[in-house]
Amino acid sequence: MPYNTKIVDEINILARYNLKTTQEGLKIHSSAESSVIKAAQRLFDKGLITQADGGYLTPLGRKAAEHTQDLLQIIKD
């Protein structure tokens, strides 16, 4: 499956979550780029975050964020 900008936008949001705590979420402001707002909506639709504008990670979202952040750590230069 080729990666496209939509997937990259979703990965970028998952990478921003602080995995050291479950008490910290994200807020995607209405002034954010439309691609970021749409990516957050897609993550919400997939059941990975609790709100369409960010919120907290769901249990599935936490796993996705862990995998995302692990992969980014492995491939960073």
C-alpha positions in Angstrom: 0.0 0.0 0.0 1.6 3.3 -1.0 1.7 6.0 1.5 0.0 9.3 0.7 -0.2 12.6 2.3 -3.4 11.7 4.2 -1.6 8.8 6.0 1.4 11.0 6.7 -0.9 13.6 8.2 -2.5 11.0 10.5 0.9 9.7 11.5 2.0 13.2 12.4 -0.9 13.6 14.7 -0.3 10.2 16.4 3.4 11.1 16.8 2.4 14.1 18.9 0.7 12.2 21.7 2.5 11.9 25.0 2.6 8.2 25.7 3.9 8.7 29.2 0.5 9.7 30.5 -3.1 9.0 29.6 -4.2 12.3 31.1 -2.8 14.5 28.3 -4.6 14.9 25.0 -4.4 17.1 21.9 -6.5 19.9 20.7 -6.6 20.6 16.9 -7.6 24.2 16.6 -10.0 25.4 13.9 -7.2 27.6 12.6 -5.0 24.6 11.9 -4.3 23.6 8.3 -7.3 21.9 6.7 -5.2 18.8 6.1 -4.6 18.5 9.8 -8.2 19.0 10.7 -9.3 16.4 8.2 -6.6 13.9 9.5 -8.0 14.3 13.0 -11.5 13.7 11.8 -10.3 10.5 10.0 -8.6 9.3 13.2 -11.8 9.9 15.1 -13.8 8.1 12.5 -11.4 5.1 12.8 -11.9 5.1 16.6 -8.3 6.1 17.4 -9.1 9.4 19.2 -12.0 10.4 21.4 -12.9 13.7 19.7 -12.9 14.9 16.1 -10.6 17.7 17.0 -8.1 15.6 19.0 -9.0 14.6 22.5 -7.4 11.5 24.0 -6.3 8.3 22.5 -8.6 5.4 22.6 -7.1 2.0 23.6 -6.7 1.2 19.9 -5.3 4.7 19.3 -2.8 4.2 22.0 -1.5 1.1 20.3 -1.4 2.9 17.0 0.5 5.8 18.5 3.0 3.4 20.2 3.7 1.7 17.0 3.9 5.0 15.1 6.4 6.5 17.7 8.4 3.3 17.8 8.7 3.2 14.0 9.7 6.9 13.9 12.4 6.2 16.6 13.8 3.3 14.6 14.0 5.1 11.2 15.1 8.6 12.4 18.5 9.6 11.2 
